[in-house]
């Protein structure tokens, strides 16, 4: 193909992508390019984990054990909220977010920065649902590479999730019986 043909193809592809973004967004600004980059990054991340597991020669189970699914779910829930909402981890999110105020017990409300590229990362790091995809991938691969250490860490995170639930239940019970702000 000639250089002129390459340029025409590139212009047509660019026009197609622009019209797709315009038609999809329906007047709202959506960082589709950032999302594509994030998906490519996730694909590379998971491929690297898969390669590490393969190089270590670890056998894959026929299917995950139900207890591992429950443990991974609890650990991923707690770690995702810790990474995406906790005050103590806000320095990790700060380059990509703006602080808006507190949100629930020991959590912050932040919004993604509107700067190009930072908005997608900001969305990912403030969304526990988005963060959990990365966390589950990491925990799953870690279980294959370092099963004992990973299960121990996940057990700690699961216990923390249980303790958080008990703290919230206790605070709600105290608020119900004595009024707000006395459970802390």
C-alpha positions as CSV (number, residue, x, y, z in Angstrom):
1,X,0.0,0.0,0.0
2,X,1.3,3.5,-0.8
3,X,2.0,6.2,1.6
4,X,-1.0,8.1,0.2
5,X,-3.2,5.0,0.8
6,X,-1.9,4.8,4.3
7,X,-2.8,8.4,5.0
8,X,-6.3,7.9,3.5
9,X,-6.9,4.8,5.7
10,X,-5.6,6.7,8.8
11,X,-7.9,9.7,8.0
12,X,-10.9,7.3,7.5
13,X,-10.2,5.5,10.7
14,X,-9.8,8.8,12.6
15,X,-13.0,10.1,11.2
16,X,-14.8,6.8,12.1
17,X,-13.5,7.0,15.7
18,X,-14.5,10.7,16.0
19,X,-18.0,10.0,14.7
20,X,-18.4,7.0,17.0
21,X,-17.4,9.0,20.0
22,X,-19.7,11.8,19.1
23,X,-22.7,9.5,18.4
24,X,-22.0,7.5,21.5
25,X,-21.5,10.4,23.9
26,X,-24.8,12.1,22.9
27,X,-23.5,15.5,23.9
28,X,-21.7,14.4,27.1
29,X,-18.0,14.2,27.3
30,X,-16.9,10.6,27.7
31,X,-13.2,9.7,27.8
32,X,-13.5,6.7,25.4
33,X,-9.8,6.9,24.5
34,X,-8.9,6.8,28.1
35,X,-11.1,3.8,28.6
36,X,-9.5,2.0,25.6
37,X,-6.1,2.7,27.2
38,X,-7.3,1.4,30.5
39,X,-8.6,-1.8,28.9
40,X,-5.3,-2.3,27.1
41,X,-3.4,-1.7,30.3
42,X,-5.6,-4.3,32.1
43,X,-5.0,-6.8,29.3
44,X,-1.3,-6.3,29.5
45,X,-1.5,-6.6,33.3
46,X,-3.4,-9.8,33.2
47,X,-1.2,-11.2,30.5
48,X,1.9,-10.5,32.7
49,X,0.3,-12.3,35.6
50,X,-0.6,-15.2,33.4
51,X,3.0,-15.4,32.1
52,X,4.4,-15.3,35.6
53,X,2.0,-18.2,36.6
54,X,3.0,-20.2,33.6
55,X,6.8,-19.6,34.1
56,X,6.5,-20.7,37.7
57,X,4.9,-23.9,36.4
58,X,2.0,-23.7,38.9
59,X,-0.9,-25.9,38.0
60,X,-4.3,-24.4,37.5
61,X,-7.2,-25.8,39.4
62,X,-10.0,-27.4,37.5
63,X,-12.3,-24.9,39.1
64,X,-12.1,-22.5,42.0
65,X,-13.1,-23.8,45.4
66,X,-16.3,-22.1,46.7
67,X,-14.4,-21.1,49.9
68,X,-11.8,-19.3,47.7
69,X,-14.5,-17.5,45.9
70,X,-16.0,-16.3,49.1
71,X,-12.7,-15.3,50.6
72,X,-11.6,-13.5,47.4
73,X,-15.0,-11.7,47.3
74,X,-14.6,-10.4,50.9
75,X,-11.0,-9.5,50.5
76,X,-11.5,-7.8,47.2
77,X,-14.5,-5.8,48.6
78,X,-12.4,-4.6,51.5
79,X,-9.2,-3.8,49.6
80,X,-11.1,-2.1,46.8
81,X,-12.9,0.2,49.3
82,X,-9.6,0.8,51.1
83,X,-7.9,1.8,47.8
84,X,-10.7,3.8,46.3
85,X,-12.4,5.5,49.3
86,X,-10.3,5.5,52.5
87,X,-8.8,8.8,53.8
88,X,-5.4,7.1,54.5
89,X,-5.0,6.1,50.8
90,X,-6.0,9.5,49.4
91,X,-2.4,10.5,48.6
92,X,-2.4,7.7,46.0
93,X,-5.6,9.2,44.4
94,X,-4.7,12.9,44.8
95,X,-2.8,13.3,41.5
96,X,-6.0,12.2,39.7
97,X,-8.8,13.5,41.9
98,X,-10.2,16.5,43.8
99,X,-11.4,16.2,47.4
100,X,-15.1,17.1,47.9
101,X,-15.7,16.0,51.5
102,X,-16.4,13.1,53.7
103,X,-18.6,10.3,52.5
104,X,-19.7,7.7,55.0
105,X,-17.7,6.4,57.9
106,X,-13.9,6.8,57.3
107,X,-14.4,7.4,53.5
108,X,-14.0,10.3,51.2
109,X,-16.0,11.7,48.4
110,X,-13.6,12.7,45.5
111,X,-14.2,13.4,41.9
112,X,-11.9,12.8,38.9
113,X,-9.8,15.7,37.7
114,X,-11.1,17.0,34.3
115,X,-7.6,17.1,32.8
116,X,-7.1,14.9,29.7
117,X,-5.9,11.4,30.8
118,X,-6.3,12.1,34.5
119,X,-10.1,11.9,34.3
120,X,-10.1,8.2,33.3
121,X,-7.5,7.3,36.0
122,X,-9.5,9.4,38.4
123,X,-12.7,7.5,37.6
124,X,-10.9,4.1,38.0
125,X,-9.2,5.0,41.4
126,X,-12.4,6.5,43.0
127,X,-14.7,3.7,41.9
128,X,-14.6,0.6,44.1
129,X,-16.4,-1.4,41.4
130,X,-13.7,-0.5,38.9
131,X,-10.8,-1.0,41.4
132,X,-12.2,-4.5,42.3
133,X,-11.6,-5.8,38.8
134,X,-7.9,-5.1,39.2
135,X,-7.9,-6.4,42.8
136,X,-9.6,-9.6,41.9
137,X,-7.2,-10.2,39.1
138,X,-4.2,-9.6,41.4
139,X,-5.6,-11.8,44.2
140,X,-6.4,-14.6,41.8
141,X,-2.9,-14.6,40.3
142,X,-1.4,-14.2,43.8
143,X,-3.3,-17.3,45.0
144,X,-1.7,-19.3,42.1
145,X,1.8,-18.0,42.8
146,X,1.8,-17.7,46.6
147,X,-1.2,-19.5,47.9
148,X,-0.4,-19.5,51.6
149,X,0.7,-15.9,51.9
150,X,-2.2,-14.7,49.7
151,X,-4.8,-16.6,51.6
152,X,-3.4,-15.3,54.9
153,X,-3.6,-11.7,53.6
154,X,-7.1,-12.3,52.2
155,X,-8.2,-13.7,55.5
156,X,-7.0,-10.5,57.2
157,X,-8.9,-8.4,54.7
158,X,-12.0,-10.6,55.1
159,X,-11.8,-10.2,58.9
160,X,-11.5,-6.4,58.4
161,X,-14.6,-6.4,56.3
162,X,-16.4,-8.3,59.0
163,X,-15.2,-6.0,61.7
164,X,-16.3,-3.0,59.6
165,X,-19.8,-4.5,59.2
166,X,-20.0,-5.0,63.0
167,X,-18.8,-1.5,63.6
168,X,-21.5,-0.1,61.3
169,X,-24.2,-2.4,62.9
170,X,-23.2,-1.3,66.4
171,X,-23.2,2.4,65.4
172,X,-26.7,2.0,63.9
173,X,-27.9,0.2,67.0
174,X,-26.6,2.9,69.3
175,X,-28.0,5.7,67.1
176,X,-31.4,4.0,67.2
177,X,-31.4,3.6,71.0
178,X,-29.6,6.8,72.1
179,X,-29.5,9.2,69.2
180,X,-26.8,10.0,66.7
181,X,-23.1,10.7,67.4
182,X,-22.6,8.6,70.6
183,X,-21.3,5.4,69.0
184,X,-17.8,6.7,68.2
